[in-house]
Structure formats: structure tokens, C-alpha cells
């Protein structure tokens, strides 16, 4: 298998796409890539960027999404674009898209699964899929559950929610030269060797648990019959922190919500406080759930990478995709670079890395904490 990564800070969309395409064409000596995954800041004209990549290196498949921080093993920046390209006679790739995600998640999931050739053919024993979705369309957790049910849990899933540089206004997924809102795209990867998917969030609970007594999708209304705002104010006072109700995000980045499940905590990032005392979150909060307020404890990317590597068997790592939350980057600032370095060091000097900061992370693999997450590192490792 051949892989390569490219990265650009060029501002002009056409020039940036050409730079990414030239880097891939050079690495593959002019041979067409089987598949390219692109992550790009919302500052770009995405159709122009994608068309330039296609014109320059002629990929058989191109997917990806807008993002909120882009990185490879050589560079980490905001307002940039990066890509990972594949050529392989050990793997088989196919792309799919599910549209109108907000109106009908089941139909969108069925459209994605219908593109999976591994549901009809068994020539490759290992099945995985990259999933990038418009998390702002809502109900991403249910969408991932639909994919899992429709595939009978036979696919490892990894990826995340498209971003828009932390504006939280409009995001796009990429399908060929299209940039599509309210949709999800997939890159199916059928392999003769195992692919590893690792997950770790690195947060721990504080204080006593709360019952979600009222919630509406991504809007948390009350906990233990108290307004969500008052619960967070009390928590700030008890822990000696400052919560500015008019500007709560700095506090929220260090105090996220952990939903209790049988396999651990599923994290949700609070974003803003409404006048009625409810709190808008980055993903759905199920009414009736038990939650804790969480604090950061450890670097999560290293543990996620180690978990993914353990799934490769005797194969050596060739490349990895790394997804982490935009909230993690905002909280850590420049120190987020340590997370990327931890992935690189765990993989070894010969492996390449590409990824982005997302609005939620997707993971499904045996022995892992599955579903749609916030503030969680997800690493997918590809074998040589």
C-alpha cells in the first residue's frame, strides 16, 4: 500500500487545491490515487478547491469535509487544508453519500450502506468505513446507530462531524467535487489485513450524578428539576471556578457533560446559555439519562493510538487518521500539538498522519467505546 499526506496554507482556493493535488501526484509518481480524503477550512470555496485537486491528480474517489483545524505529521494549523491519499492492491475503496440528513436519518443511512460493496461481496475479510457527517443537522448519535444496525455491526466506523472553524453555522461534506450540507459521506475500506480504530476521551467525573429531567435534542433544559444554568453556576462555585453566563464557553471547555452508559461516559460539550436557563450543546442529550460534570485528566490521543495499534496483529503501521474535538483544541491552544506528536511517536517514524478537529467524533469497533462523541480522540491506523 502507498499513502501520502499533503498540507497547504495558501489562501486562494484554486491554488490551494492545485498544491494538494501536485503533492499527491508527485508522491505517487503520476499514478492516479485510488482514494483521497480532504479536510479544509470553511474559508475556502470548497467546490473550487475540490475541482482543482481533481484536475491535478485525477483521483478515482474523493471524499472529506470542512473542518475546524487541519493537520498532518508535518503541520498543524487553522484555516488550512490537508489531504491523505491511498493507492493499494490490498484494499478496495468505494464512496457513498446520504443526503437530507436532518429530515430523514434512516434514509440517509440506507443510502450510505447501499454503497458498501462489502455487504454483497466477501473477498476481503476486514471491513471499515470513514464517516464524515454534518453534525449541525442534529441526531448524529442516532445516525451512527442506524449505520451500525444496517451493517449488523460488521464494519469498523471512524470519523466525525464536519466543522466550520468553530463558527457553528454551516458545515459541508465532500463527495467528488460537491460540497454538500445536511449530508453524510462515507469511504468504505475493504482490506485483507486488519485496520485498527482506537478511542479515548481522557476526562473524569466530578461531584454527584444528575438526572436529565428535561431535554430537547441538543438543548439541555434541566437537571434534577433545576435549570441547567443554575446547576453549572453551583458547580463553578463549589469548584472555585469562574462562570461568566454571558460568555460561558471558556468555562464549558473545562467542564463538559458525561452521559453514563454501560461502557463508560459519552461526552457532550455545552456551548451557550439561553435566557430561559437552558444550555445548548454540541450534540443530543437524552432525557432521563444520568450525567456527571467532567474535568480533563490525561492526553487521550496516545491511548487511542495504542488501542488502534493493538488491533493490527503482526502488521506494522503505515498511516493513521486522527480526529479530535474542536473543543479540545480550543481548550488546549498550542498544546494541542502535543496530542498530534503523541500519535506520531506511538506510530513510529515511518508512518504518516492526517486529520482534523471535528464537531463530534465517530467510532465503532469491537472492544471500543462506540457511538458519536464530543471531546474524544479517535485514531484509525492502516497497516503496511
C-alpha positions as CSV (number, residue, x, y, z in Angstrom):
1,X,0.0,0.0,0.0
2,X,1.1,3.5,-0.8
3,X,-0.1,6.6,1.2
4,X,0.9,10.2,1.3
5,X,-0.2,13.4,3.0
6,X,-0.2,17.0,1.8
7,X,-1.0,20.2,3.6
8,X,-1.4,23.8,2.4
9,X,-1.8,27.3,3.9
10,X,-2.5,29.0,0.6
11,X,-5.5,31.3,0.8
12,X,-6.7,31.1,-2.8
13,X,-9.0,28.1,-3.2
14,X,-7.8,27.1,-6.7
15,X,-4.1,27.5,-5.8
16,X,-4.6,25.5,-2.6
17,X,-6.3,22.6,-4.4
18,X,-3.6,22.6,-7.0
19,X,-0.9,22.5,-4.3
20,X,-2.6,19.5,-2.6
21,X,-3.0,17.7,-6.0
22,X,0.6,18.3,-7.1
23,X,1.9,16.9,-3.8
24,X,-0.1,13.7,-4.2
25,X,0.8,13.4,-7.9
26,X,4.5,13.8,-7.0
27,X,4.3,11.2,-4.2
28,X,2.6,8.7,-6.5
29,X,4.9,9.4,-9.5
30,X,1.9,10.5,-11.6
31,X,-0.2,7.4,-10.9
32,X,-3.8,8.1,-10.1
33,X,-4.7,7.7,-6.4
34,X,-7.4,5.2,-5.5
35,X,-8.9,7.5,-2.9
36,X,-8.3,10.9,-1.4
37,X,-9.7,12.2,1.9
38,X,-9.7,16.0,2.2
39,X,-10.2,18.3,5.2
40,X,-10.5,22.0,4.6
41,X,-11.2,25.2,6.5
42,X,-14.5,26.9,5.8
43,X,-12.7,29.9,4.4
44,X,-12.2,28.1,1.1
45,X,-14.6,27.9,-1.8
46,X,-14.8,24.2,-1.4
47,X,-16.1,23.3,-4.9
48,X,-13.2,25.2,-6.5
49,X,-10.7,23.6,-4.1
50,X,-12.0,20.1,-4.9
51,X,-12.1,20.7,-8.6
52,X,-8.5,21.8,-8.6
53,X,-7.4,18.7,-6.7
54,X,-9.3,16.5,-9.2
55,X,-7.9,18.3,-12.2
56,X,-4.3,18.0,-10.8
57,X,-4.1,14.4,-9.7
58,X,-7.3,12.7,-11.0
59,X,-8.4,10.5,-8.0
60,X,-10.8,7.6,-8.5
61,X,-12.6,8.7,-5.3
62,X,-12.6,11.9,-3.3
63,X,-14.4,12.4,0.0
64,X,-13.9,14.6,3.1
65,X,-15.4,17.6,4.9
66,X,-15.0,21.1,6.0
67,X,-13.1,21.2,9.4
68,X,-12.0,23.3,12.3
69,X,-8.2,22.8,12.4
70,X,-6.3,20.6,9.9
71,X,-3.1,18.7,10.5
72,X,-0.6,16.2,9.1
73,X,2.7,14.8,10.6
74,X,4.4,17.9,9.2
75,X,2.0,20.7,10.1
76,X,-0.9,21.8,12.3
77,X,-2.8,25.0,11.6
78,X,-6.3,26.6,11.5
79,X,-7.6,28.0,8.2
80,X,-5.7,25.4,6.1
81,X,-6.4,22.3,4.1
82,X,-4.9,18.8,4.1
83,X,-5.3,15.5,2.4
84,X,-4.4,11.8,2.7
85,X,-4.2,9.7,-0.5
86,X,-4.2,6.0,-1.0
87,X,-3.0,3.5,-3.6
88,X,-3.3,-0.2,-2.8
89,X,-3.8,-3.7,-4.2
90,X,-4.5,-4.9,-0.7
91,X,-7.5,-2.6,-0.2
92,X,-10.7,-1.8,-2.1
93,X,-12.4,1.6,-1.8
94,X,-15.9,2.9,-2.5
95,X,-17.7,6.1,-1.7
96,X,-21.3,6.9,-0.7
97,X,-23.4,9.8,0.4
98,X,-26.6,10.2,2.4
99,X,-28.5,13.5,1.8
100,X,-31.3,15.3,3.7
101,X,-29.9,14.1,7.0
102,X,-32.0,16.3,9.2
103,X,-35.3,15.3,7.6
104,X,-34.7,11.5,7.4
105,X,-31.7,9.9,9.1
106,X,-32.8,6.4,8.3
107,X,-33.0,7.1,4.5
108,X,-29.6,8.8,4.6
109,X,-28.0,5.9,6.5
110,X,-29.6,3.4,4.0
111,X,-28.1,5.4,1.1
112,X,-24.6,5.2,2.7
113,X,-24.9,1.5,3.4
114,X,-26.2,0.7,-0.1
115,X,-22.8,2.0,-1.4
116,X,-20.9,-0.6,0.7
117,X,-19.7,-3.3,-1.7
118,X,-18.7,-5.5,1.3
119,X,-22.3,-6.1,2.1
120,X,-22.6,-8.1,-1.1
121,X,-19.1,-9.5,-1.5
122,X,-16.8,-11.3,0.9
123,X,-13.5,-11.1,-0.9
124,X,-11.9,-9.0,1.9
125,X,-12.2,-10.2,5.5
126,X,-11.8,-6.8,7.2
127,X,-14.4,-4.0,6.7
128,X,-14.1,-0.4,7.8
129,X,-15.6,2.9,6.8
130,X,-14.7,6.6,7.3
131,X,-17.9,8.5,8.0
132,X,-18.0,12.3,7.9
133,X,-21.3,13.9,8.7
134,X,-23.0,17.3,9.1
135,X,-23.3,17.2,12.9
136,X,-25.2,20.6,12.9
137,X,-28.1,18.7,11.2
138,X,-28.6,17.0,14.6
139,X,-29.2,13.4,15.8
140,X,-25.7,12.3,14.8
141,X,-25.8,9.6,17.5
142,X,-28.9,8.1,16.0
143,X,-27.4,8.2,12.5
144,X,-24.3,6.2,13.7
145,X,-26.6,3.8,15.4
146,X,-28.6,3.3,12.2
147,X,-25.4,2.6,10.3
148,X,-24.4,0.0,12.9
149,X,-27.8,-1.7,12.8
150,X,-28.0,-1.8,9.0
151,X,-24.5,-3.3,8.7
152,X,-25.1,-5.8,11.5
153,X,-22.1,-4.3,13.4
154,X,-19.7,-5.8,10.8
155,X,-17.9,-2.6,10.0
156,X,-15.4,-0.6,12.0
157,X,-16.5,3.0,11.7
158,X,-14.4,6.1,12.3
159,X,-14.6,9.9,11.5
160,X,-16.5,12.8,12.8
161,X,-18.7,15.9,12.3
162,X,-17.7,18.4,9.7
163,X,-16.6,21.8,11.1
164,X,-16.6,25.5,10.1
165,X,-13.7,26.9,12.1
166,X,-15.7,27.0,15.3
167,X,-18.4,29.3,13.9
168,X,-21.1,26.6,14.3
169,X,-23.1,28.0,11.4
170,X,-22.9,25.7,8.3
171,X,-20.7,22.7,7.5
172,X,-20.2,20.6,4.4
173,X,-19.2,17.1,3.5
174,X,-17.3,16.4,0.3
175,X,-18.3,13.9,-2.4
176,X,-16.3,14.2,-5.5
177,X,-16.3,17.9,-6.4
178,X,-19.5,18.5,-4.5
179,X,-19.6,20.3,-1.1
180,X,-22.9,19.3,0.5
181,X,-24.6,20.5,3.7
182,X,-27.1,18.4,5.6
183,X,-25.5,15.2,4.5
184,X,-23.0,12.4,5.4
185,X,-20.3,10.8,3.2
186,X,-18.5,7.5,3.5
187,X,-15.3,5.9,2.3
188,X,-15.6,2.2,2.6
189,X,-12.3,0.4,3.0
190,X,-12.2,-3.4,2.5
191,X,-8.9,-4.9,3.5
192,X,-7.1,-8.2,3.6
193,X,-5.3,-7.0,6.8
194,X,-6.9,-5.7,10.0
195,X,-7.4,-1.9,10.4
196,X,-7.3,-0.5,14.0
197,X,-9.7,2.0,15.5
198,X,-8.9,3.4,18.9
199,X,-11.0,5.7,21.2
200,X,-10.2,7.6,24.4
201,X,-11.6,10.8,26.0
202,X,-9.3,11.4,28.9
203,X,-11.9,13.0,31.2
204,X,-13.1,12.0,34.7
205,X,-16.3,12.8,36.6
206,X,-16.6,15.3,39.5
207,X,-19.2,15.6,42.1
208,X,-22.5,13.7,42.3
209,X,-24.6,12.5,39.3
210,X,-27.6,14.4,37.9
211,X,-30.7,13.1,36.2
212,X,-31.6,14.9,32.9
213,X,-35.2,15.9,33.8
214,X,-35.8,17.8,30.6
215,X,-34.0,18.0,27.2
216,X,-34.9,18.7,23.6
217,X,-32.4,17.4,21.2
218,X,-29.2,19.4,21.7
219,X,-30.9,21.7,24.3
220,X,-30.4,20.7,27.9
221,X,-33.2,22.2,29.9
222,X,-33.0,20.9,33.5
223,X,-31.1,18.6,35.8
224,X,-32.7,17.2,38.9
225,X,-35.6,19.6,38.1
226,X,-33.2,22.6,38.4
227,X,-32.4,24.8,35.4
228,X,-29.2,23.6,33.7
229,X,-27.7,27.1,34.1
230,X,-28.2,27.0,37.9
231,X,-26.5,23.6,38.1
232,X,-23.4,24.8,36.3
233,X,-23.3,28.0,38.4
234,X,-23.4,25.9,41.6
235,X,-20.7,23.6,40.2
236,X,-18.5,26.6,39.4
237,X,-18.9,28.0,42.9
238,X,-18.2,24.6,44.5
239,X,-15.0,24.0,42.5
240,X,-13.7,27.6,42.7
241,X,-14.1,28.4,39.0
242,X,-15.4,31.5,37.2
243,X,-18.5,31.1,35.0
244,X,-19.5,34.2,33.0
245,X,-23.1,33.5,32.0
246,X,-22.8,36.0,29.1
247,X,-19.6,34.2,27.9
248,X,-19.6,30.7,29.2
249,X,-17.6,28.9,26.6
250,X,-14.2,29.3,28.4
251,X,-15.8,27.6,31.4
252,X,-17.5,24.9,29.3
253,X,-14.3,23.9,27.6
254,X,-13.0,22.7,31.0
255,X,-16.4,21.3,32.3
256,X,-18.2,19.1,29.8
257,X,-21.1,16.7,30.3
258,X,-20.5,13.0,30.7
259,X,-23.5,10.8,29.9
260,X,-23.3,7.5,31.8
261,X,-23.6,4.3,29.6
262,X,-22.8,0.6,30.3
263,X,-19.4,1.1,28.6
264,X,-18.3,4.4,30.0
265,X,-19.0,8.1,29.6
266,X,-20.2,9.6,26.4
267,X,-19.2,13.3,26.3
268,X,-21.2,16.3,25.3
269,X,-19.8,19.9,25.0
270,X,-22.0,22.7,26.3
271,X,-21.8,25.8,24.0
272,X,-24.1,28.6,25.2
273,X,-26.7,29.5,27.9
274,X,-30.1,30.7,26.7
275,X,-32.2,33.3,28.6
276,X,-34.5,30.7,30.0
277,X,-31.6,28.9,31.7
278,X,-31.3,26.1,29.2
279,X,-27.9,25.2,27.7
280,X,-27.2,24.5,24.0
281,X,-24.9,21.6,23.5
282,X,-22.9,20.3,20.6
283,X,-24.8,17.0,20.4
284,X,-28.0,15.4,21.7
285,X,-28.7,14.9,25.4
286,X,-31.2,12.1,26.0
287,X,-33.9,12.9,28.5
288,X,-33.8,10.7,31.6
289,X,-30.1,10.0,31.3
290,X,-27.7,10.1,34.2
291,X,-24.9,12.6,33.7
292,X,-21.8,13.9,35.5
293,X,-19.9,17.1,35.0
294,X,-16.4,16.1,33.9
295,X,-12.9,17.5,34.1
296,X,-9.9,16.9,31.8
297,X,-7.4,14.4,33.2
298,X,-5.0,13.0,30.6
299,X,-3.8,13.2,27.0
300,X,-6.3,10.9,25.1
301,X,-4.6,10.6,21.7
302,X,-1.8,8.4,22.9
303,X,-4.2,5.9,24.5
304,X,-6.4,5.9,21.4
305,X,-3.4,5.2,19.2
306,X,-2.1,2.4,21.3
307,X,-5.5,0.8,21.3
308,X,-5.7,1.0,17.5
309,X,-2.1,-0.4,17.1
310,X,-3.0,-3.4,19.2
311,X,-5.6,-4.4,16.6
312,X,-3.1,-4.7,13.7
313,X,-1.8,-8.1,14.7
314,X,1.6,-8.6,13.2
315,X,1.3,-5.8,10.7
316,X,3.3,-2.6,11.0
317,X,1.5,0.8,10.9
318,X,1.7,2.6,7.5
319,X,-0.6,5.6,8.1
320,X,-3.2,7.0,10.5
321,X,-6.2,9.3,10.5
322,X,-6.7,11.3,13.8
323,X,-9.9,13.1,14.8
324,X,-10.3,15.2,17.9
325,X,-12.8,17.7,19.1
326,X,-12.6,21.4,18.2
327,X,-13.4,22.0,21.9
328,X,-10.2,20.1,22.8
329,X,-8.1,22.3,20.5
330,X,-9.8,25.5,21.9
331,X,-9.1,24.3,25.5
332,X,-5.5,23.3,24.9
333,X,-4.4,26.0,22.4
334,X,-0.9,25.4,21.1
335,X,-0.5,22.5,23.5
336,X,-2.9,20.5,21.2
337,X,0.3,19.9,19.2
338,X,1.4,17.5,21.9
339,X,-1.6,15.3,21.1
340,X,-0.6,15.2,17.4
341,X,3.0,14.4,18.4
342,X,1.8,11.7,20.7
343,X,0.1,10.0,17.8
344,X,3.2,10.3,15.6
345,X,5.5,8.9,18.3
346,X,3.3,5.9,19.0
347,X,3.1,5.1,15.3
348,X,6.9,5.3,14.7
349,X,9.0,7.4,12.3
350,X,7.8,5.8,9.0
351,X,4.1,6.3,9.3
352,X,2.1,9.3,8.0
353,X,-0.7,11.1,9.8
354,X,-3.6,13.3,8.7
355,X,-6.7,14.5,10.4
356,X,-8.8,17.4,11.6
357,X,-10.7,18.9,14.5
358,X,-14.3,18.0,14.2
359,X,-17.8,18.8,15.7
360,X,-18.0,15.4,17.4
361,X,-16.2,12.1,16.7
362,X,-17.5,8.8,15.4
363,X,-16.2,5.4,16.4
364,X,-17.4,1.8,16.2
365,X,-15.1,-1.1,16.8
366,X,-15.2,-4.3,18.9
367,X,-13.9,-3.7,22.4
368,X,-14.1,0.1,22.0
369,X,-16.5,2.8,23.3
370,X,-18.8,3.1,20.3
371,X,-21.1,5.9,19.0
372,X,-20.9,9.7,18.5
373,X,-18.8,11.5,21.0
374,X,-17.5,15.0,21.9
375,X,-14.1,15.8,23.3
376,X,-12.8,12.3,22.4
377,X,-9.8,11.3,20.4
378,X,-10.4,8.7,17.6
379,X,-7.5,7.2,15.7
380,X,-7.7,4.8,12.8
381,X,-4.4,3.1,11.9
382,X,-3.8,1.5,8.5
383,X,-1.3,-1.4,8.1
384,X,1.5,-1.6,5.7
